[in-house]
Amino acid sequence: MSTGKQVVRGTAISLVGQLATQMLRFAGNIVLARFLPEEAFGINAMVFALTTGLWLMSDVGIGASVIRSKRDDDDFINTAWTLSVVRGVMLFGLGTLAGPPAAWFYKEPQLIWLLPLCSTMVLLLAAESQAYWVQQRRMAVGRIMSIDVASQAIALAVAIPVAIYTRHVIALACAAVVSAIVKFLLTHLILPGPRMKFRWDKLAIKEIFAFGQWIFLSTLFSFLATRWDVFSLGRLEGFALLGVYGLAGQITSVPNQISIQVTNTVLTPVLADAFRGSAEELRTRLTQARRAYLPAAALLFLGAATTAPAFFQLAYKQNFHAAGPMAQLLMLPAWLAFLQEASSRALLAAGDGRGLALSNAVKVIGTIIATLVGFELWGFWGFVGGCAVGAVIGVVIVGWRLREHGVTVLGGDLIATLAFLLVGGAACAIPVWAEPLVGVNAAWLTLISCVVLCGPLAVIVFRRAAEGRGLARAATSEA
């Protein structure tokens, strides 16, 4: 199959899988919010951030190495798995020990046992079959998406009855652990490839660490930048507001995760393949990809922003309605984070882990300073503005670094962001202004502005998709 056809097919499967996963996730949250208080979602957000932090802060790029490396032999794959398992065991121990100090710092005794429980998720994630990454390398994403959807569905089937019976955050913790168990089992049972065995190939270890030393620092800084809001708001505002904020963040995560999933499963291997050819091919592939994914991503983000207020008013109790306006403001830093992540795929494909680490380091410093200053001056909304400032810094640094590889993206990112602000600002602000004039709730008026202002963008997206299918057919004919 040609690369063009693989990209189109992989993108379509990734989008369908992500949409199915997100629909399950939102359906579950709507049901769970009927039985759980805001604090439960806040505590869960903190536990998830801490356990995810353990995983990301020790990332040495094992999966990325499997995707990028010229080696795909059993020795390399099994050594990568062995290294991952060792890492998982260590992280499980750290997660268990982190419970008491986290409970003391956030004044929440339940963290003492919740962190050890959810740390089993990290152990299971580490022990997943490396066939997961091999399939991504080959852009065979169908089974990967089926695993993600199945794990989400089974976790939801467990969480809902537990929530009804206990009315306790344990329901959310059980969902996370069950999802990890299902993914662990399915990656070993249904993905094609060698069965995982313990192996320690010194050349493979050397290659993974040579590539991953900068990935480690990059992921560490990226995690701190993206999860700083959860860590700090849990202390500054308490778990009730953090619970509402977390649900608002889940709205922004829909377009973010869908877009990033496509870049991870499709764009990364395509760019890595291009880099193995030439720098000029890398620039050409990235330019073609950006022409397709930027309008599509913008449509996803704007659609989520303009439907968020109505969604929360319709589906959630009044306690959670404030998440609608929160989600609209959070959409800007989420959009900027996506731009940085997508451009970072090119740095990763070029092997520039150092540039990736530098961009995330500067971003985390800028985010911490901007959010604390914003909170001191304007409270919670100033904090959100600080998140946007930090996200801008990340985009600029990645764009500057790519210029050293002969790839120019910063100008395009600036134009795309200005258009995003113009359309999104109008779609969200006009209904608020019109509400007292027409006597209709702004949340419902925003749905109208969504159709009017996002409609032209949807036309562009469909045209670009048609162009992509045409290129794929042409490439297949030439092959």
N, C-alpha and C positions, 0 to 999 in steps of 0.2 A: 504494500500500500504506500502511495506517495506521502511525503511529509505534509503537503497541503491538505490532502484528504484526512490524514491522521489528526491534524489540528482541528479541522471542522468537526469530525466525529467525536474527538475527545472533548472539545468544548461543549458540544451538545449534551453528551452524557454527563459531564461535570455539572452543567447547569440543571439538568433534570434531577440529578442526585441531590444537589444542594437544595433545590427548591423543595424536594420531598422531605429532606431532613429538617429544614427550617419550618415547614408546615407542621410537622410532628412536634417540633420543639414549642412552637407558639400555641398549638392546640393544648399541649400538656401544661404550659404555663397558665393559660386561661382557666383550665380546670383546677390546677393546684392553687391558684390565687383565691379560689372560692373557699378553700379550707385552711390556708396558711396565712399568718400575719405578715406584714411588711418586714418585720425583723428577721423572719426566717429566710427571706430572699437576700437580705443584707448579709446575714451570717454565711449563707451559702456562697455568695459572691466573694467574701473574704477567704473562705476555705479553698474555693476553686482558684483564686488568685495565688494563694500561698503554695498549693500543690503544683499548679502550673509553673509557678516561679522556680520551684525546685527542679522541675524538668528542664525548663528553658535555660536556667542559669548554669546548667552543666552541659549544655549542648555543644558537642564538638563536631557537628556536621556529619554524623554517621549516615543518615538518610541521604543528605545532599551528596556525600561522597559516592554512595552507591549509584545515584543517578548520573553523576558527572564523570566518574572514573572510566578509563578505557578498559579496565578489567571487569569482567563479569563472571569469572570462574568461581567454582564452589569454595575454594580456599578463601577468597576475598569476601564472599558473601557470608560465610560462616564465621569468619573472624570479626566482621562488622557486628554480627548478632551476638557473639560472645562478649565483645566490648560493651554492647548495649545492655546485656543482662547484668554484667558487673556494675555498670553505672546505676541500673535500676535498684539493685540490692542496697547500694550505698545511699541512694536517695530515699528509699523506704525508711532506713534507719534515721536519717536526718529529719524526715517528716514526723516520725514518732517522737523524737526528742524536741521538736519545735512546738509541740502542743502546749506545755505549761508556760513558756515565756510569751507565746502569742496570747494565751488566755489572760495573762497578767497585763500585757500592754494594752489590749483592747477592752479589758474589764468584762470579758465574756467567758465564764467557766466552761461552757460547752465546747470550746475550742480544744480543751485538754484531750478529749476523746475523739472529736470529729476529725482533727488533723491526722492522727494515726490511722483511723478508719479509711479516710480518703487517700492516704499515701499508698494504699494497696493499688490504687488506680495507676500510680506512677510505675510501680513494679510491673504490673501487667502490660502497660504501654511499652516498657523497655523490652519485655520478652516477646512482643509480637514478632511474627516471622518477617525476615528481611525481604521476602517475596513481595511484600507490600510496596517497597521502594523499587524493586525490579520491575514490577508492573507499571509504575509511574515512568520509569526510564523508557519503557517500550510504548508508552502512551496507551496502554491497554487498561483503561480506567473503569470499564464496566463493572468488574467484580469488586473493585475498590469501593465504588459508589454503593453497590448492593450491601457490602459489609457495613458501611456507615449508616445506611438507612435501617438495616435490620437491628443494629445495636441500639439506635435511637428508639425504635418502636418497642423493643423488648424492655428497655429501661423505663419507658413511659408506662408500660403495662404493669410494672412493679411499683412505680412511684405513686400512682393515683390511689390504689387501695390502701397503701401505707399512710398516705396523707389523710385520707378519709377516716382511718381508724385512729391515728395518733395526733393529728393536727400539729405536727412537729417537724422541724427541719431535718430530722432523720430521713424523711421521705426523699428529699433532694439528694442527700448523701448516698442513699441506697441506689438511686438512679445512676449516679456517676460511677459507682463501683460495678453495678450490673452491666452497664454499657462497656466498661473496660474488659470485663470477663468475656462478654460476647465477642468483642473485636479480637481479643487474644485467641480465642478458640477458632474463629472463622479464618483468621489469617493463616493459621497452621493447617486447617482442614480443607479449604476450598481454593486457595491460590496455587497455581502451578509453580513448579520450581523445586529445587533441592530441599530435603528435610533439614531443618536446622540442627547442627551439631556444634559442640564446643571445639573451637579451633583457634590457634594463636599464630598467625602468619606474620612474621616480623616486618616483611616488606609491606604488607597490607596495613599494619598498624602505623608504620612510618608514613605511608601515603595519607591515611585518614587524619592523623594528627598534623601533618604538614598543611593540609587543606583546612583542617578544622580549628586550628589555634585561633584564627581570627574570627571564625564563625562563633566560637565560644564567647569572645568578647562582644561581638556584634549582637548576639542573641541576648546576652546579659543586659546590655544597655537598652536594646529594643524592648525587652520585657519591663524594665524599670520605667521606661517612658510611657508604655501603653497601660500599665497597671498601677502607676503611681496614683491615679485618681482614686482607685479602690482603697489602697493602703492608707492614703491620707484622709479621705472623706470618712472612713470608718472611725478614725480618731477625732476628726474635726467636727463632724455633724451627727455621728451616731448611726446605728444599724437600720433604723426605720427609714431615714432619708436615703441611705445607701441602697436599701431594698428597692425603693421606687426608682432611684437612679440606675440601678442594675437592669431593671426591666426596660427603661428607656434605652439603655445601652444595647440591649438585645435587639431592639428595632434597628439601630445603626449597624449591628453586626450582620444583619441579613444581607444587605448589598455588599458589605465588606467581605464577609466570608465567601459569598458566591463568587465575587470578583477575584479574591485572592486564591480560592480553590482552583479556579481556571488557570491563573498564572502559575500556580505550583504544579498542577498536574499536566498542563499542556505547554505553557510558555517556557518554563525552566528547562525541560528536556529539549525543546526545539532550539532554544538559544545555546544550550550546551553543545548540541550537535553542530550548530553553526560555528561556534567558537572553535570546535575541533577542525573546522574547515579553514576559515580566515576571518580577520577582523572586519573586512568589508562585508562579508556575508552576515556577520553578527549585526552590523548596522542596518543592513537591508531587512533582515528578519524582524528586528525590533521595530523599525519604522512601519512595516506592514502590520505587525501585531497591534501597535498603538492605534493605528487608523481604525482597527476593528473594535478594540476593547474600550477605548476611552468614551465614545458616545454610549456604548452599551452600559458601562459602569455608571456614567452620569445619570442615565435613565433610571437605573435601579436605585441610586441614592436619592434622587429627586422624588421618585415615586414613593419611597419609604417616608421621606420627610413630609410630604403633603398628605399622606394618609394616616400618619401616626396619631394626631389628636382624635380623629373620629374612631380609630381602632380602639384606643383606650377607653373612650366614653362608651362605646358600644359593648365591649367585651369584658371590662374589668369593673370592680367595685369602685366607688367614689374615692376611696383612699389612694387609688393608683392613677387617677385622672391627670395629676400633675406630670406624669411621665410623658404625656403627649408633647407639650411645649419643650420639655427637656430634650426629647429625641430630636426635635427640629434643630435646636442649637448644636447638639452633639454631632449632627450630620456633617458639619464643616470639618472638624478635626478628623472624623472618620474618613471623609473623602481625601483629605490630605495624606492620611496614613496609608490609604490605598495607593495613591500616586507614588509615595516613597517605596512601598513594598513592590509594586510592579517594576519600577525602575531598578530596584535592588536586584531583581532577577538577572538583569544584564550584568551587573557587577559580579554576581555569584557565578554566572556562566563564564565570565572572563577570568575567574579565579582571584578576583580582587577582594579577598576577605578583609584585608586591612582597611580599604576604603569604606567597606560596609560597617566595620567596627567604629571607625572615626565618625561617620555620619550619625550613628545611633548614640555615641558618647556625647557628642555636641547636643543632640536632640534632648537627651535625658536631663542634662544640666539646664538647658533653656526651659524645659517643661517645669522642672522643680521650682526654679526661680520665678517664672511667670505665673504659675498657679498660686504660689504662696503670696506673692505681691498682689495678685488679683483678688484673692480671698480676703486679704487684709483691707483692701480698699473698697471692694464691692460685694463681699460675701460670696455666696455660692455661685452666682452668675459670673462674678469676676474670676472665680476658679475655672469655670468652663472656658472663658475667654483665654485664660492662660494655657489651657490644653491646645487651643487652636494656634497660639503663638509657637508653642513647642513643635507642633506638627509642621508649620511653615519652615521652621529651621531644618527639620529633617529632610524635607523635599529639596531645599536649596543645596544642602551639603551633598546629597546623592547626585543631583544634577551637575554640580561642580565637579565631582569626582568622575562622572561619566565622560565629561569633556576631555579628560586626560586619555581616554580610550577612543577618542574621535567620535563619540556618540553625543548628539545634542538633543536634550529632552526638556530642558528647563523652560525655554520659550513656549513650547507646546503646553507644558504643565501650567504655566502662568495664564495663558489664554483660556485653557479649559477651566481653570479655577475661577477666573473672572466671569466666564459665561455661567458657571455653576452658581456663583453668588448672585448674579443678576436674575437668573430664572428662579432659583430657589427662594431668594429674598422676596421677589414679587409674589410668588405662589403662596408664601407663608404670611406675608405682611398685609397684602390686600384684603384677605378675609377678615383679619382683626380690625382693620380700618372700616370695612363695610358692615360689620356686625351691628352697630347701633343704628345704622341707616336703614337696613332692610329687616332688622328684628329677627335674624336667623343666627343660630349659634355658629361661631367662626369655624368650629371643627367641621361642620357640614359644608360650609362655603369653601373650605380648603379643598374638598374633594372636587368641586367644580373647577377651581384654579388648576388642579392637578391635570385634568383632562385638557383644558385650554392651553396651558403653557408647556406641558410635557408631550402633547400630541405631535408637534413638529419634530421634536427630538426622536420620538419613536419612529417616524418616517425615515429619518437619517439612519437609525440603527438597522431597520429592515433592509434599506438599500445597501448598506455596508455588508450585511449578512449575505445578501444575494450576490454581491461582488465576490465575497469569499468562496461561496459555493461554485461560482463560475471559474475562479482561479484553481480551485481544487479539481474540477472536471478537466480543465485544460492541462493541469499537471499530470493527471492520470492518463490522458490521451497521449501526451508526449512520452510518458513512461512506457 
